[in-house]
Amino acid sequence: MVTTRCGRPTGLVRFPDMEYEDSKVDEMVLGLLFLTTFEESPYGARAWKGQDWNVLDRLPAKGYISDQRSKAKSVVVTEEGVKRSRALFAKYFGKKLTHGRQ
């Protein structure tokens, strides 16, 4: 069973034999955090932390979010994290422009 540092099972429990690249998963989660951002300010934003806890544990080291281990149901997304999150969301989920429309 795959667990977080807090001992909680992660979403990978169903696929214990699957190997994956942490960096790619981190990018996807950061891109998806854009969907749940709110209270954006010049210093960053807040996002609901409904993502895999192991991934959320890695993103603070990259400077994208605050340490997520708190009782809050959201994390602080840094200014750099907001920029990167928005870019990743557009890259992976944005529709291509055709004839001036998205």
A tleap script that builds the chain and sets N, CA, C and O, in Angstrom:
source leaprc.protein.ff14SB
mol = sequence {
  NMET VAL THR THR ARG CYS GLY ARG PRO THR
  GLY LEU VAL ARG PHE PRO ASP MET GLU TYR
  GLU ASP SER LYS VAL ASP GLU MET VAL LEU
  GLY LEU LEU PHE LEU THR THR PHE GLU GLU
  SER PRO TYR GLY ALA ARG ALA TRP LYS GLY
  GLN ASP TRP ASN VAL LEU ASP ARG LEU PRO
  ALA LYS GLY TYR ILE SER ASP GLN ARG SER
  LYS ALA LYS SER VAL VAL VAL THR GLU GLU
  GLY VAL LYS ARG SER ARG ALA LEU PHE ALA
  LYS TYR PHE GLY LYS LYS LEU THR HIE GLY
  ARG CGLN
}
set mol.1.N position { 0.847 -1.184 0.000 }
set mol.1.CA position { 0.000 0.000 0.000 }
set mol.1.C position { 0.887 1.239 0.000 }
set mol.1.O position { 1.837 1.323 0.778 }
set mol.2.N position { 0.589 2.179 -0.847 }
set mol.2.CA position { 1.310 3.444 -0.915 }
set mol.2.C position { 0.639 4.403 0.057 }
set mol.2.O position { -0.576 4.596 0.015 }
set mol.3.N position { 1.444 5.008 0.939 }
set mol.3.CA position { 0.884 5.942 1.919 }
set mol.3.C position { 1.668 7.236 1.917 }
set mol.3.O position { 2.787 7.305 1.408 }
set mol.4.N position { 1.063 8.262 2.495 }
set mol.4.CA position { 1.719 9.545 2.651 }
set mol.4.C position { 2.564 9.509 3.911 }
set mol.4.O position { 2.583 8.508 4.628 }
set mol.5.N position { 3.262 10.606 4.181 }
set mol.5.CA position { 4.050 10.682 5.407 }
set mol.5.C position { 3.159 10.590 6.636 }
set mol.5.O position { 3.608 10.170 7.703 }
set mol.6.N position { 1.903 10.981 6.491 }
set mol.6.CA position { 0.943 10.915 7.600 }
set mol.6.C position { 0.328 9.529 7.720 }
set mol.6.O position { -0.468 9.284 8.626 }
set mol.7.N position { 0.684 8.628 6.826 }
set mol.7.CA position { 0.158 7.271 6.877 }
set mol.7.C position { -1.152 7.069 6.144 }
set mol.7.O position { -1.720 5.978 6.196 }
set mol.8.N position { -1.652 8.098 5.457 }
set mol.8.CA position { -2.903 7.976 4.710 }
set mol.8.C position { -2.642 7.294 3.376 }
set mol.8.O position { -1.613 7.551 2.750 }
set mol.9.N position { -3.551 6.426 2.922 }
set mol.9.CA position { -3.367 5.817 1.599 }
set mol.9.C position { -3.552 6.856 0.505 }
set mol.9.O position { -4.336 7.793 0.659 }
set mol.10.N position { -2.842 6.694 -0.585 }
set mol.10.CA position { -2.963 7.619 -1.711 }
set mol.10.C position { -3.838 7.013 -2.787 }
set mol.10.O position { -4.285 5.872 -2.668 }
set mol.11.N position { -4.078 7.772 -3.829 }
set mol.11.CA position { -4.862 7.287 -4.952 }
set mol.11.C position { -4.172 6.162 -5.714 }
set mol.11.O position { -4.791 5.528 -6.569 }
set mol.12.N position { -2.907 5.906 -5.421 }
set mol.12.CA position { -2.172 4.876 -6.148 }
set mol.12.C position { -2.348 3.491 -5.545 }
set mol.12.O position { -1.726 2.534 -6.005 }
set mol.13.N position { -3.187 3.373 -4.522 }
set mol.13.CA position { -3.407 2.094 -3.865 }
set mol.13.C position { -3.926 1.062 -4.867 }
set mol.13.O position { -3.567 -0.112 -4.784 }
set mol.14.N position { -4.759 1.486 -5.801 }
set mol.14.CA position { -5.340 0.560 -6.778 }
set mol.14.C position { -4.322 0.080 -7.805 }
set mol.14.O position { -4.562 -0.923 -8.477 }
set mol.15.N position { -3.203 0.763 -7.940 }
set mol.15.CA position { -2.226 0.417 -8.963 }
set mol.15.C position { -0.823 0.284 -8.352 }
set mol.15.O position { 0.095 0.992 -8.766 }
set mol.16.N position { -0.649 -0.601 -7.386 }
set mol.16.CA position { 0.657 -0.675 -6.717 }
set mol.16.C position { 1.784 -1.153 -7.622 }
set mol.16.O position { 2.955 -0.925 -7.320 }
set mol.17.N position { 1.446 -1.820 -8.739 }
set mol.17.CA position { 2.488 -2.325 -9.625 }
set mol.17.C position { 2.844 -1.344 -10.740 }
set mol.17.O position { 3.694 -1.644 -11.579 }
set mol.18.N position { 2.201 -0.173 -10.758 }
set mol.18.CA position { 2.457 0.809 -11.806 }
set mol.18.C position { 3.600 1.736 -11.394 }
set mol.18.O position { 3.580 2.316 -10.308 }
set mol.19.N position { 4.578 1.865 -12.257 }
set mol.19.CA position { 5.653 2.813 -12.006 }
set mol.19.C position { 5.349 4.089 -12.781 }
set mol.19.O position { 4.741 4.042 -13.850 }
set mol.20.N position { 5.767 5.212 -12.246 }
set mol.20.CA position { 5.497 6.485 -12.894 }
set mol.20.C position { 6.595 7.469 -12.537 }
set mol.20.O position { 7.361 7.251 -11.598 }
set mol.21.N position { 6.664 8.549 -13.294 }
set mol.21.CA position { 7.656 9.582 -13.056 }
set mol.21.C position { 7.053 10.660 -12.168 }
set mol.21.O position { 6.084 11.319 -12.543 }
set mol.22.N position { 7.636 10.831 -10.990 }
set mol.22.CA position { 7.147 11.833 -10.041 }
set mol.22.C position { 7.028 13.211 -10.679 }
set mol.22.O position { 6.051 13.920 -10.439 }
set mol.23.N position { 8.006 13.598 -11.486 }
set mol.23.CA position { 8.003 14.947 -12.050 }
set mol.23.C position { 6.806 15.170 -12.977 }
set mol.23.O position { 6.245 16.265 -13.005 }
set mol.24.N position { 6.412 14.150 -13.729 }
set mol.24.CA position { 5.256 14.290 -14.616 }
set mol.24.C position { 3.962 14.391 -13.801 }
set mol.24.O position { 3.076 15.180 -14.128 }
set mol.25.N position { 3.863 13.586 -12.740 }
set mol.25.CA position { 2.683 13.643 -11.875 }
set mol.25.C position { 2.624 15.005 -11.195 }
set mol.25.O position { 1.551 15.598 -11.086 }
set mol.26.N position { 3.774 15.505 -10.734 }
set mol.26.CA position { 3.818 16.820 -10.089 }
set mol.26.C position { 3.310 17.901 -11.034 }
set mol.26.O position { 2.556 18.782 -10.620 }
set mol.27.N position { 3.721 17.842 -12.312 }
set mol.27.CA position { 3.262 18.830 -13.293 }
set mol.27.C position { 1.754 18.766 -13.486 }
set mol.27.O position { 1.088 19.799 -13.541 }
set mol.28.N position { 1.217 17.559 -13.588 }
set mol.28.CA position { -0.224 17.409 -13.792 }
set mol.28.C position { -0.997 17.962 -12.597 }
set mol.28.O position { -1.979 18.684 -12.769 }
set mol.29.N position { -0.552 17.622 -11.386 }
set mol.29.CA position { -1.248 18.098 -10.186 }
set mol.29.C position { -1.167 19.612 -10.102 }
set mol.29.O position { -2.160 20.267 -9.787 }
set mol.30.N position { 0.011 20.181 -10.379 }
set mol.30.CA position { 0.143 21.632 -10.343 }
set mol.30.C position { -0.790 22.268 -11.370 }
set mol.30.O position { -1.427 23.280 -11.081 }
set mol.31.N position { -0.876 21.687 -12.563 }
set mol.31.CA position { -1.797 22.199 -13.576 }
set mol.31.C position { -3.243 22.111 -13.112 }
set mol.31.O position { -4.024 23.033 -13.353 }
set mol.32.N position { -3.611 21.024 -12.455 }
set mol.32.CA position { -4.975 20.861 -11.965 }
set mol.32.C position { -5.284 21.772 -10.778 }
set mol.32.O position { -6.445 22.110 -10.547 }
set mol.33.N position { -4.263 22.170 -10.027 }
set mol.33.CA position { -4.500 23.109 -8.926 }
set mol.33.C position { -5.098 24.415 -9.449 }
set mol.33.O position { -5.810 25.113 -8.727 }
set mol.34.N position { -4.803 24.739 -10.710 }
set mol.34.CA position { -5.354 25.955 -11.300 }
set mol.34.C position { -6.884 25.924 -11.290 }
set mol.34.O position { -7.525 26.966 -11.149 }
set mol.35.N position { -7.470 24.729 -11.439 }
set mol.35.CA position { -8.930 24.601 -11.433 }
set mol.35.C position { -9.544 25.010 -10.104 }
set mol.35.O position { -10.690 25.458 -10.060 }
set mol.36.N position { -8.793 24.859 -9.025 }
set mol.36.CA position { -9.356 25.105 -7.696 }
set mol.36.C position { -8.757 26.334 -7.012 }
set mol.36.O position { -8.877 26.481 -5.796 }
set mol.37.N position { -8.115 27.216 -7.777 }
set mol.37.CA position { -7.545 28.416 -7.164 }
set mol.37.C position { -8.627 29.448 -6.892 }
set mol.37.O position { -9.626 29.543 -7.604 }
set mol.38.N position { -8.393 30.216 -5.837 }
set mol.38.CA position { -9.293 31.303 -5.479 }
set mol.38.C position { -8.485 32.325 -4.696 }
set mol.38.O position { -7.338 32.061 -4.335 }
set mol.39.N position { -9.062 33.473 -4.432 }
set mol.39.CA position { -8.394 34.544 -3.697 }
set mol.39.C position { -7.023 34.873 -4.276 }
set mol.39.O position { -6.044 34.991 -3.539 }
set mol.40.N position { -6.955 35.022 -5.599 }
set mol.40.CA position { -5.677 35.352 -6.240 }
set mol.40.C position { -5.259 36.761 -5.852 }
set mol.40.O position { -6.086 37.671 -5.797 }
set mol.41.N position { -3.969 36.934 -5.583 }
set mol.41.CA position { -3.413 38.228 -5.222 }
set mol.41.C position { -2.073 38.376 -5.934 }
set mol.41.O position { -1.620 37.438 -6.591 }
set mol.42.N position { -1.429 39.540 -5.816 }
set mol.42.CA position { -0.105 39.705 -6.434 }
set mol.42.C position { 0.943 38.746 -5.863 }
set mol.42.O position { 1.993 38.541 -6.472 }
set mol.43.N position { 0.662 38.161 -4.701 }
set mol.43.CA position { 1.630 37.282 -4.039 }
set mol.43.C position { 1.360 35.806 -4.292 }
set mol.43.O position { 2.119 34.958 -3.824 }
set mol.44.N position { 0.302 35.481 -5.017 }
set mol.44.CA position { -0.050 34.091 -5.277 }
set mol.44.C position { -1.548 33.897 -5.174 }
set mol.44.O position { -2.321 34.801 -5.490 }
set mol.45.N position { -1.959 32.717 -4.734 }
set mol.45.CA position { -3.382 32.404 -4.615 }
set mol.45.C position { -3.539 31.258 -3.626 }
set mol.45.O position { -2.549 30.737 -3.111 }
set mol.46.N position { -4.775 30.867 -3.363 }
set mol.46.CA position { -5.049 29.689 -2.560 }
set mol.46.C position { -5.710 28.665 -3.479 }
set mol.46.O position { -6.396 29.034 -4.432 }
set mol.47.N position { -5.505 27.383 -3.195 }
set mol.47.CA position { -6.129 26.312 -3.982 }
set mol.47.C position { -6.559 25.201 -3.034 }
set mol.47.O position { -5.871 24.907 -2.056 }
set mol.48.N position { -7.689 24.591 -3.327 }
set mol.48.CA position { -8.162 23.464 -2.524 }
set mol.48.C position { -7.207 22.300 -2.694 }
set mol.48.O position { -6.720 22.051 -3.797 }
set mol.49.N position { -6.932 21.584 -1.612 }
set mol.49.CA position { -5.955 20.502 -1.690 }
set mol.49.C position { -6.611 19.127 -1.820 }
set mol.49.O position { -6.490 18.282 -0.933 }
set mol.50.N position { -7.292 18.923 -2.915 }
set mol.50.CA position { -7.932 17.651 -3.204 }
set mol.50.C position { -7.093 16.790 -4.126 }
set mol.50.O position { -7.637 16.069 -4.962 }
set mol.51.N position { -5.791 16.852 -3.992 }
set mol.51.CA position { -4.884 16.079 -4.840 }
set mol.51.C position { -4.119 15.087 -3.972 }
set mol.51.O position { -4.223 15.114 -2.746 }
set mol.52.N position { -3.358 14.220 -4.610 }
set mol.52.CA position { -2.571 13.216 -3.909 }
set mol.52.C position { -1.619 13.880 -2.907 }
set mol.52.O position { -0.885 14.804 -3.258 }
set mol.53.N position { -1.640 13.406 -1.676 }
set mol.53.CA position { -0.837 14.024 -0.611 }
set mol.53.C position { 0.659 13.911 -0.853 }
set mol.53.O position { 1.402 14.828 -0.504 }
set mol.54.N position { 1.123 12.815 -1.439 }
set mol.54.CA position { 2.561 12.688 -1.714 }
set mol.54.C position { 3.017 13.753 -2.696 }
set mol.54.O position { 4.098 14.323 -2.545 }
set mol.55.N position { 2.196 14.021 -3.701 }
set mol.55.CA position { 2.544 15.064 -4.674 }
set mol.55.C position { 2.531 16.424 -3.991 }
set mol.55.O position { 3.442 17.228 -4.188 }
set mol.56.N position { 1.506 16.685 -3.192 }
set mol.56.CA position { 1.433 17.968 -2.489 }
set mol.56.C position { 2.595 18.137 -1.519 }
set mol.56.O position { 2.984 19.264 -1.213 }
set mol.57.N position { 3.156 17.026 -1.028 }
set mol.57.CA position { 4.343 17.107 -0.176 }
set mol.57.C position { 5.586 17.519 -0.960 }
set mol.57.O position { 6.505 18.106 -0.389 }
set mol.58.N position { 5.629 17.217 -2.269 }
set mol.58.CA position { 6.810 17.546 -3.078 }
set mol.58.C position { 6.784 18.963 -3.634 }
set mol.58.O position { 7.846 19.543 -3.862 }
set mol.59.N position { 5.613 19.535 -3.859 }
set mol.59.CA position { 5.522 20.838 -4.527 }
set mol.59.C position { 6.102 22.008 -3.722 }
set mol.59.O position { 6.595 22.951 -4.341 }
set mol.60.N position { 6.075 22.007 -2.381 }
set mol.60.CA position { 6.711 23.118 -1.664 }
set mol.60.C position { 8.216 23.212 -1.923 }
set mol.60.O position { 8.766 24.312 -1.984 }
set mol.61.N position { 8.879 22.075 -2.073 }
set mol.61.CA position { 10.326 22.077 -2.327 }
set mol.61.C position { 10.652 22.727 -3.670 }
set mol.61.O position { 11.756 23.233 -3.873 }
set mol.62.N position { 9.691 22.709 -4.576 }
set mol.62.CA position { 9.885 23.322 -5.888 }
set mol.62.C position { 9.478 24.793 -5.889 }
set mol.62.O position { 9.626 25.480 -6.900 }
set mol.63.N position { 8.961 25.280 -4.751 }
set mol.63.CA position { 8.597 26.689 -4.633 }
set mol.63.C position { 7.234 27.042 -5.186 }
set mol.63.O position { 6.940 28.222 -5.382 }
set mol.64.N position { 6.378 26.039 -5.448 }
set mol.64.CA position { 5.087 26.302 -6.061 }
set mol.64.C position { 3.943 26.485 -5.066 }
set mol.64.O position { 3.002 27.228 -5.345 }
set mol.65.N position { 4.008 25.823 -3.916 }
set mol.65.CA position { 2.962 25.973 -2.900 }
set mol.65.C position { 3.613 26.053 -1.525 }
set mol.65.O position { 4.791 25.740 -1.353 }
set mol.66.N position { 2.810 26.482 -0.549 }
set mol.66.CA position { 3.282 26.476 0.827 }
set mol.66.C position { 3.254 25.036 1.335 }
set mol.66.O position { 2.692 24.155 0.685 }
set mol.67.N position { 3.851 24.806 2.479 }
set mol.67.CA position { 3.781 23.484 3.099 }
set mol.67.C position { 2.323 23.186 3.377 }
set mol.67.O position { 1.661 23.939 4.091 }
set mol.68.N position { 1.813 22.098 2.823 }
set mol.68.CA position { 0.388 21.805 2.890 }
set mol.68.C position { -0.032 21.094 4.167 }
set mol.68.O position { -1.220 20.834 4.357 }
set mol.69.N position { 0.907 20.774 5.043 }
set mol.69.CA position { 0.550 20.038 6.258 }
set mol.69.C position { -0.003 20.983 7.319 }
set mol.69.O position { 0.716 21.428 8.213 }
set mol.70.N position { -1.274 21.274 7.203 }
set mol.70.CA position { -1.976 22.102 8.180 }
set mol.70.C position { -3.423 21.659 8.218 }
set mol.70.O position { -3.840 20.805 7.435 }
set mol.71.N position { -4.176 22.229 9.112 }
set mol.71.CA position { -5.600 21.873 9.203 }
set mol.71.C position { -6.438 22.551 8.125 }
set mol.71.O position { -7.602 22.201 7.926 }
set mol.72.N position { -5.850 23.518 7.433 }
set mol.72.CA position { -6.575 24.223 6.373 }
set mol.72.C position { -6.927 23.257 5.244 }
set mol.72.O position { -6.187 22.309 4.980 }
set mol.73.N position { -8.042 23.495 4.589 }
set mol.73.CA position { -8.463 22.652 3.473 }
set mol.73.C position { -7.932 23.167 2.142 }
set mol.73.O position { -8.278 22.651 1.079 }
set mol.74.N position { -7.088 24.191 2.214 }
set mol.74.CA position { -6.485 24.736 1.005 }
set mol.74.C position { -5.011 25.003 1.262 }
set mol.74.O position { -4.560 25.008 2.408 }
set mol.75.N position { -4.270 25.223 0.193 }
set mol.75.CA position { -2.849 25.559 0.294 }
set mol.75.C position { -2.632 26.915 -0.353 }
set mol.75.O position { -3.437 27.360 -1.172 }
set mol.76.N position { -1.544 27.567 0.019 }
set mol.76.CA position { -1.162 28.820 -0.630 }
set mol.76.C position { -0.330 28.457 -1.847 }
set mol.76.O position { 0.675 27.754 -1.740 }
set mol.77.N position { -0.753 28.938 -2.993 }
set mol.77.CA position { -0.003 28.755 -4.229 }
set mol.77.C position { 0.824 30.027 -4.411 }
set mol.77.O position { 0.273 31.127 -4.441 }
set mol.78.N position { 2.137 29.880 -4.533 }
set mol.78.CA position { 3.016 31.040 -4.656 }
set mol.78.C position { 2.786 31.758 -5.983 }
set mol.78.O position { 2.131 31.228 -6.880 }
set mol.79.N position { 3.323 32.948 -6.096 }
set mol.79.CA position { 3.217 33.706 -7.348 }
set mol.79.C position { 3.775 32.885 -8.509 }
set mol.79.O position { 3.158 32.806 -9.571 }
set mol.80.N position { 4.940 32.276 -8.306 }
set mol.80.CA position { 5.544 31.428 -9.336 }
set mol.80.C position { 4.665 30.213 -9.608 }
set mol.80.O position { 4.520 29.790 -10.755 }
set mol.81.N position { 4.076 29.648 -8.545 }
set mol.81.CA position { 3.188 28.503 -8.699 }
set mol.81.C position { 1.951 28.831 -9.505 }
set mol.81.O position { 1.492 28.010 -10.300 }
set mol.82.N position { 1.397 30.035 -9.310 }
set mol.82.CA position { 0.220 30.451 -10.077 }
set mol.82.C position { 0.574 30.552 -11.557 }
set mol.82.O position { -0.172 30.070 -12.409 }
set mol.83.N position { 1.706 31.175 -11.864 }
set mol.83.CA position { 2.135 31.312 -13.263 }
set mol.83.C position { 2.342 29.943 -13.906 }
set mol.83.O position { 1.866 29.684 -15.011 }
set mol.84.N position { 3.058 29.073 -13.197 }
set mol.84.CA position { 3.363 27.736 -13.728 }
set mol.84.C position { 2.089 26.900 -13.842 }
set mol.84.O position { 1.900 26.187 -14.827 }
set mol.85.N position { 1.219 26.988 -12.838 }
set mol.85.CA position { -0.038 26.252 -12.832 }
set mol.85.C position { -0.902 26.645 -14.020 }
set mol.85.O position { -1.444 25.783 -14.712 }
set mol.86.N position { -1.029 27.944 -14.254 }
set mol.86.CA position { -1.830 28.449 -15.379 }
set mol.86.C position { -1.239 27.971 -16.713 }
set mol.86.O position { -1.976 27.558 -17.609 }
set mol.87.N position { 0.078 28.030 -16.837 }
set mol.87.CA position { 0.737 27.606 -18.074 }
set mol.87.C position { 0.555 26.107 -18.308 }
set mol.87.O position { 0.299 25.684 -19.436 }
set mol.88.N position { 0.685 25.304 -17.257 }
set mol.88.CA position { 0.516 23.864 -17.393 }
set mol.88.C position { -0.933 23.508 -17.735 }
set mol.88.O position { -1.190 22.616 -18.544 }
set mol.89.N position { -1.869 24.213 -17.109 }
set mol.89.CA position { -3.277 23.955 -17.407 }
set mol.89.C position { -3.561 24.253 -18.879 }
set mol.89.O position { -4.219 23.466 -19.560 }
set mol.90.N position { -3.069 25.378 -19.363 }
set mol.90.CA position { -3.268 25.741 -20.771 }
set mol.90.C position { -2.592 24.722 -21.688 }
set mol.90.O position { -3.160 24.332 -22.708 }
set mol.91.N position { -1.385 24.291 -21.329 }
set mol.91.CA position { -0.636 23.344 -22.151 }
set mol.91.C position { -1.365 22.008 -22.287 }
set mol.91.O position { -1.494 21.487 -23.395 }
set mol.92.N position { -1.836 21.457 -21.187 }
set mol.92.CA position { -2.413 20.121 -21.197 }
set mol.92.C position { -3.926 20.077 -21.429 }
set mol.92.O position { -4.446 19.078 -21.926 }
set mol.93.N position { -4.629 21.146 -21.077 }
set mol.93.CA position { -6.083 21.083 -21.130 }
set mol.93.C position { -6.731 22.161 -21.993 }
set mol.93.O position { -7.926 22.084 -22.280 }
set mol.94.N position { -5.957 23.167 -22.412 }
set mol.94.CA position { -6.526 24.248 -23.211 }
set mol.94.C position { -6.848 23.799 -24.623 }
set mol.94.O position { -6.166 22.944 -25.188 }
set mol.95.N position { -7.883 24.376 -25.182 }
set mol.95.CA position { -8.250 24.084 -26.565 }
set mol.95.C position { -7.376 24.908 -27.490 }
set mol.95.O position { -7.003 26.035 -27.166 }
set mol.96.N position { -7.055 24.350 -28.625 }
set mol.96.CA position { -6.249 25.056 -29.620 }
set mol.96.C position { -7.085 26.149 -30.266 }
set mol.96.O position { -8.281 25.967 -30.494 }
set mol.97.N position { -6.463 27.279 -30.562 }
set mol.97.CA position { -7.153 28.371 -31.237 }
set mol.97.C position { -7.422 28.004 -32.691 }
set mol.97.O position { -6.527 27.549 -33.404 }
set mol.98.N position { -8.660 28.206 -33.120 }
set mol.98.CA position { -8.997 28.028 -34.527 }
set mol.98.C position { -9.839 29.210 -34.965 }
set mol.98.O position { -10.908 29.466 -34.411 }
set mol.99.N position { -9.361 29.909 -35.940 }
set mol.99.CA position { -10.078 31.074 -36.475 }
set mol.99.C position { -10.359 32.115 -35.379 }
set mol.99.O position { -11.445 32.691 -35.321 }
set mol.100.N position { -9.369 32.342 -34.520 }
set mol.100.CA position { -9.508 33.379 -33.495 }
set mol.100.C position { -10.356 32.996 -32.307 }
set mol.100.O position { -10.650 33.859 -31.479 }
set mol.101.N position { -10.768 31.745 -32.179 }
set mol.101.CA position { -11.585 31.325 -31.041 }
set mol.101.C position { -10.940 30.139 -30.335 }
set mol.101.O position { -10.183 29.372 -30.930 }
set mol.102.N position { -11.255 30.011 -29.072 }
set mol.102.CA position { -10.777 28.843 -28.322 }
set mol.102.C position { -11.851 27.797 -28.221 }
set mol.102.O position { -11.631 26.743 -27.625 }
savepdb mol mol.pdb
quit
